[in-house]
């Protein structure tokens, strides 16, 4: 919307970046273990989730981060979900989204 001040991007360089919309300044880099395929804000834009590809010995992961508007940012997630292999094959996710109640 037109009141958005921050933007998240997912990247194959194994990062999720937080940007300031007005200036294009990168505010923070959230490092991951594999290419980040998707990112989504929770309602209210105080949390977000990422989903990353499997890489070397690491399975795909869903990670949830706190992202206060005016506070300290950290690379530490508040939740990490390992996506196990299905039928002996790694899961290759392509997108992530929140449901209606930030679930």
C-alpha positions as CSV (number, residue, x, y, z in Angstrom):
1,X,0.0,0.0,0.0
2,X,1.1,3.6,-0.2
3,X,1.9,3.8,3.5
4,X,4.5,1.0,3.3
5,X,7.9,2.1,4.7
6,X,9.8,-1.2,4.7
7,X,10.3,-4.0,2.1
8,X,11.6,-7.5,2.4
9,X,13.4,-9.4,-0.4
10,X,14.4,-13.0,-0.7
11,X,17.6,-13.9,-2.6
12,X,19.5,-16.9,-4.0
13,X,22.6,-15.5,-2.1
14,X,21.1,-17.1,1.1
15,X,19.9,-13.8,2.5
16,X,16.6,-11.9,3.2
17,X,17.1,-8.2,3.2
18,X,15.1,-5.4,4.9
19,X,14.9,-2.2,2.9
20,X,13.8,1.3,3.7
21,X,11.3,2.2,0.8
22,X,11.9,6.0,0.9
23,X,15.7,5.8,0.4
24,X,16.5,2.3,-0.9
25,X,18.8,1.8,2.1
26,X,19.4,-1.7,3.2
27,X,18.5,-1.7,6.9
28,X,19.5,-5.3,7.8
29,X,20.6,-8.6,6.3
30,X,19.1,-11.8,7.7
31,X,21.5,-14.7,6.8
32,X,20.2,-18.2,6.0
33,X,21.9,-21.6,5.2
34,X,20.5,-21.9,1.7
35,X,18.9,-19.8,-1.0
36,X,15.8,-18.0,0.3
37,X,12.8,-18.7,-2.0
38,X,10.1,-16.6,-0.3
39,X,9.4,-14.1,2.4
40,X,6.1,-12.8,3.8
41,X,5.1,-10.2,6.4
42,X,2.6,-11.2,9.1
43,X,-0.4,-8.9,9.5
44,X,0.9,-5.7,11.2
45,X,4.4,-6.0,9.8
46,X,6.1,-6.8,13.1
47,X,7.0,-10.4,12.2
48,X,7.9,-12.2,9.0
49,X,8.6,-15.7,7.7
50,X,11.0,-17.0,5.2
51,X,11.4,-20.3,3.4
52,X,14.7,-21.5,2.1
53,X,15.9,-24.3,-0.2
54,X,17.8,-27.3,1.0
55,X,21.6,-26.7,0.8
56,X,24.3,-29.3,1.4
57,X,23.3,-31.3,4.5
58,X,20.5,-28.8,5.5
59,X,16.9,-29.5,4.7
60,X,14.5,-26.7,3.6
61,X,13.6,-24.4,6.4
62,X,10.8,-22.1,7.5
63,X,12.0,-19.4,9.8
64,X,10.0,-16.7,11.7
65,X,11.7,-13.4,12.7
66,X,10.6,-10.5,14.9
67,X,11.0,-7.2,13.1
68,X,10.1,-4.3,15.3
69,X,9.5,-1.0,13.5
70,X,11.9,1.0,15.8
71,X,14.0,-1.6,17.6
72,X,17.0,-3.7,17.5
73,X,17.1,-6.3,14.6
74,X,18.8,-9.6,15.0
75,X,19.7,-12.5,12.8
76,X,18.2,-14.9,15.4
77,X,14.8,-16.4,14.5
78,X,12.0,-16.9,17.0
79,X,11.0,-20.2,15.3
80,X,12.7,-22.5,12.9
81,X,10.8,-25.4,11.2
82,X,12.8,-28.1,9.4
83,X,11.0,-29.5,6.4
84,X,11.9,-33.2,6.4
85,X,12.4,-35.3,3.3
86,X,9.3,-36.9,1.8
87,X,9.7,-40.3,0.3
88,X,13.5,-39.9,0.7
89,X,13.5,-36.7,-1.4
90,X,14.2,-33.2,-0.3
91,X,11.4,-30.7,-0.3
92,X,11.9,-27.7,-2.7
93,X,9.5,-25.1,-1.5
94,X,8.7,-22.1,-3.7
95,X,6.5,-19.7,-1.6
96,X,5.3,-18.9,1.9
97,X,2.3,-17.0,3.2
98,X,0.5,-16.3,6.5
99,X,-3.1,-17.3,7.1
100,X,-5.8,-14.9,8.3
101,X,-4.8,-14.9,12.0
102,X,-1.0,-14.7,11.5
103,X,-0.8,-18.5,11.7
